[in-house]
């Protein structure tokens, strides 16, 4: 049980640290990274008409999820699955 709590705390700490970095982010560079396949997200997910069809369409994601949710989903992609997206 203690190990699970430690892992959750470490994840939370990492997401908090990433929030500070993301605050300085550039959406244009992020889109370029997505389209280039830098993180392999494009192989399953799509934005508009670009990308794979296996995962959900991420076009509306910024309108329906918080920045913290997005950071967690990118840094820890298997941590949670959002139904209906």
C-alpha positions as CSV (number, residue, x, y, z in Angstrom):
1,X,0.0,0.0,0.0
2,X,2.8,2.4,0.9
3,X,4.4,1.8,-2.5
4,X,1.2,2.7,-4.3
5,X,0.9,5.9,-2.3
6,X,4.5,6.7,-3.1
7,X,4.0,6.2,-6.8
8,X,0.9,8.3,-6.8
9,X,2.8,11.1,-4.9
10,X,5.7,10.9,-7.4
11,X,3.3,11.1,-10.3
12,X,1.5,14.1,-8.8
13,X,4.8,15.8,-8.2
14,X,5.9,15.2,-11.8
15,X,2.7,16.5,-13.2
16,X,3.0,19.6,-11.1
17,X,6.5,20.2,-12.3
18,X,5.4,19.7,-15.9
19,X,2.6,22.3,-15.4
20,X,5.2,24.9,-14.9
21,X,7.0,24.0,-18.2
22,X,3.7,23.8,-20.2
23,X,2.8,27.3,-19.1
24,X,5.6,28.5,-21.4
25,X,4.4,26.1,-24.2
26,X,3.9,27.0,-27.8
27,X,0.8,25.4,-29.5
28,X,2.3,25.7,-32.9
29,X,5.4,23.8,-31.9
30,X,3.2,21.2,-30.2
31,X,1.2,20.7,-33.3
32,X,4.4,20.4,-35.3
33,X,5.6,17.7,-32.8
34,X,2.3,15.9,-33.1
35,X,2.3,15.9,-36.9
36,X,6.0,14.9,-37.1
37,X,5.3,11.8,-35.0
38,X,7.8,12.9,-32.4
39,X,5.8,11.2,-29.6
40,X,4.1,8.5,-31.7
41,X,0.7,9.9,-30.7
42,X,-0.3,10.5,-34.3
43,X,-0.1,6.7,-35.0
44,X,-3.3,6.2,-33.0
45,X,-4.8,9.7,-32.4
46,X,-5.9,12.4,-34.9
47,X,-6.4,16.1,-34.9
48,X,-8.7,17.3,-37.6
49,X,-8.0,15.0,-40.6
50,X,-4.4,14.2,-39.6
51,X,-3.5,11.1,-37.7
52,X,-4.6,7.6,-36.9
53,X,-8.1,6.3,-36.3
54,X,-7.5,3.8,-33.4
55,X,-7.6,6.3,-30.6
56,X,-10.0,9.2,-30.0
57,X,-10.0,12.4,-32.1
58,X,-8.0,15.0,-30.0
59,X,-9.4,18.0,-31.9
60,X,-11.7,19.1,-29.1
61,X,-9.5,18.0,-26.2
62,X,-8.4,21.4,-25.1
63,X,-12.0,22.5,-24.7
64,X,-13.1,19.5,-22.6
65,X,-10.0,18.7,-20.5
66,X,-8.0,20.9,-18.1
67,X,-4.3,21.5,-18.8
68,X,-3.4,19.3,-15.8
69,X,-5.5,16.4,-17.3
70,X,-3.7,16.8,-20.6
71,X,-0.3,16.8,-19.0
72,X,-1.1,13.7,-17.1
73,X,-2.5,12.0,-20.2
74,X,0.7,12.8,-22.2
75,X,3.2,12.0,-19.4
76,X,1.3,8.9,-18.1
77,X,-0.8,7.8,-21.1
78,X,-2.0,4.5,-19.4
79,X,-2.9,6.1,-16.1
80,X,-6.5,6.9,-17.0
81,X,-8.9,6.2,-19.9
82,X,-11.5,8.9,-20.5
83,X,-14.7,7.2,-21.7
84,X,-16.7,8.7,-24.6
85,X,-13.8,10.6,-26.2
